[in-house]
């Protein structure tokens, strides 16, 4: 499996960038793999490590991150390279076994995370901008099998302001599904007022079926409270 949570919330968190050396130094559980990755130019050209929230992922088995350790002892890297968003698969010695470019959609794609399910398949998460007037973007999930073939490619929500979940947290579950957690706007706010954000939870299976539900309103002024909702278990 893999590990961490990420936050791409349009409010109130500001995106932070990490250098690749910092991310690689976090992978203390497999020194041989990280040494090989550091010397692999095919991986170094990808701008991985976009979110500071990935720093603790090694200690949280089953979560997504820009770079993950896989169940077979290898790894996977998801990031933006010369050819756009790409998933790179590594063997246990850190050598590239395959890589897959994710087709472009919209005006801009923001690579987020990858998680491996119990079957060895991969879910990659991308925020796509330019599909509508909603500047917050739209959450896109691409499912690849263990050999890198894209099986399905879907958006979660409407890609508008309403019913458009922003995913802040992902986790691979023991039953093979992937658990998602984030926030969503369900009703249009009155003119001149901020919208009400609701807690959102979803579950994706390998067929692309999404089960989802909404919960209580999130008070962004209560930082400790909303951060706890998206903290890795």
CORKA-V450851 format. One record per backbone hydrogen bond with DSSP energy under -1.0 kcal/mol. NH is the residue of the N-H (numbers start at 1). CO is the residue of the C=O. If there is no record, write none. Layout:
BEGIN
nh & co
NH & CO
NH & CO
END
This chain:
BEGIN
nh & co
18 & 49
23 & 19
24 & 20
25 & 21
27 & 24
28 & 26
30 & 27
34 & 30
35 & 31
36 & 32
37 & 33
38 & 34
40 & 37
43 & 40
44 & 40
45 & 41
46 & 43
47 & 80
48 & 46
54 & 51
55 & 52
57 & 54
59 & 56
60 & 57
62 & 2
63 & 2
63 & 60
64 & 4
65 & 114
68 & 76
70 & 74
73 & 70
75 & 90
76 & 68
77 & 88
78 & 66
79 & 86
81 & 84
84 & 81
86 & 79
87 & 100
88 & 77
89 & 98
90 & 75
91 & 95
94 & 91
97 & 89
98 & 89
100 & 87
102 & 85
107 & 129
108 & 129
110 & 127
112 & 125
114 & 65
115 & 123
117 & 121
120 & 117
122 & 144
123 & 115
124 & 142
125 & 113
126 & 140
127 & 110
128 & 138
129 & 108
137 & 134
138 & 128
140 & 126
141 & 154
142 & 124
143 & 152
144 & 122
145 & 149
148 & 145
151 & 143
152 & 143
154 & 141
156 & 139
158 & 163
163 & 185
166 & 183
168 & 181
169 & 181
171 & 179
172 & 62
173 & 177
176 & 173
178 & 204
179 & 171
180 & 202
181 & 169
182 & 200
183 & 166
184 & 198
193 & 190
198 & 184
199 & 216
200 & 182
201 & 213
202 & 180
203 & 211
204 & 178
205 & 209
208 & 205
211 & 203
213 & 201
215 & 199
218 & 197
222 & 219
223 & 221
226 & 222
227 & 223
228 & 224
END
